[in-house]
Amino acid sequence: MKRRSFHLTLATSVLALSSAALAQTKWDLPAAYPATNFHTVNISQFAADVDKASGGKLKITVHANASLFKAPEIKRAVQGGQAQAGEILLANFSNEWPIYAADGLPFLADSYDEALKLYRVQKPLMEKKLAEQGMVLLYSVAWPPQGIYSKKPLNSAADLKGIKWRSYSPSTARIAELVGAQPVTVQAAEFSQALATGVVESTMTSGATGVDSKLFEHLKFYYDVQAWLPKNAVIANKRAFDALDKATQDAVMKAAADAESRGWAESRKVNESTLATLRANGMTVTAPSAQLKADMKKVGDTMLKEWLDRSGAEGKALADAYNR
C-alpha cells in the first residue's frame, strides 16, 4: 500500500511539473543597443517584472546590442513572428509610414515636455497602425535631446559641407543632404568601428549614444542643439500576445506602463549624466552658435514641410493636435 501511495505521489508530482512546463511561455526580445544603455536596462527590468507578475508563466529573454537581429530587421522579425517582441527606433520606419517619424523632425518637439505632448497625440495612431500590421505597442521611451558631434569646430551649417556624417535613420540622412554633408548609414553596434576607421567624422545623436560608443575617443566637439527627442518603442507580435491568458496579458501591459514611466524619468537623468561624462573625458560640450542654431532651424522647417506633404491629412491632423 505504501509503495502504491509512493508511485501515485511520484506520478502526481511529474504531472504537475509537466503541466507547469507546458504552461510556461518563452519570448525573445531583440534590442539594438548595449546591455548598459538605459533603454536596455529598462527593458531588462520590464522582462523581470513580467516574469514576477505572471508567476513565471512568461519568460522574456532580452538580446542586447543587435545580437539576435540588427536594428533595421527587428520590426520585420516581430511582425513575422521570428521574435515575439522587440525594440525599434520609430524614425527608422518613416519610409513605410510618415507618422513613425514625427518625433524625428528637427525642432518640432525639442524638450521632454514637448516630446511627451507629441507622443500623446502620436500614440493612438501608432497603436492602430501597428495593430493593422499584426503588432501591439507595449511602450515607448524618448532618447535624450539630439546634438551634433564633430571632429572640428562648427560655427555654421556651412562647416558641415563635405563632412562624412553618420546617419541612422531617413531623417538624419536627410539632414546631411540639406547641409551638404555626406551621409553614411551606420547602426549603433558598428558606430565605434566606423569612427576608428574614419568611415564617419560627424553625427547627430544623443549624449547617451555618445557615451555608449565612446565618441570622445574620436570626436572633440558636441553642440547641444537639442534638435529633437526620437523615441524607441517596444512592440510585440499580436498573435503571440493574444495567445497569452488574460492575467498574463494584464501583467505585460502593467509592466509596460511602469517601464514607460520609468524610462522617461531615466532619460532625463541620463541626459544630464552623459553630458557630464563627455566633458569629463575631454570633449568640448557647448551650446551652438546663433548662426548654427538658425541654420539648423531652417533645416527643420524644410523637413517639416516635406513631412506634411508626405503624410497628407493624417500628418496635418497630428500636427494640428500637437499645436493646440
NORKA-V727959 format. One line per field, one symbol per residue. burial: + if it has 16 or more other ideal C-beta (glycine too) atoms within 10 Angstrom, else -. A space follows every 50 residues. Layout:
BEGIN
burial: ???
END
This chain:
BEGIN
burial: ------------------------+-++++++++--+++++++++++-++ +-++--++-+-+++++-++-+++++-+++--+++++++++++++--++++ ++++++++++-+--+-+++-++--++--++----++++++++++++++++ +--+-++-++--++++++++++++++-++-++++-+++++++-++----+ ++++++++++++++++-++-++++++++++++++++++-++--+---++- ++--++-+++-+++-++--++--++-++----+-+--+---++-++--++ --++--+---+---+--++--+--
END
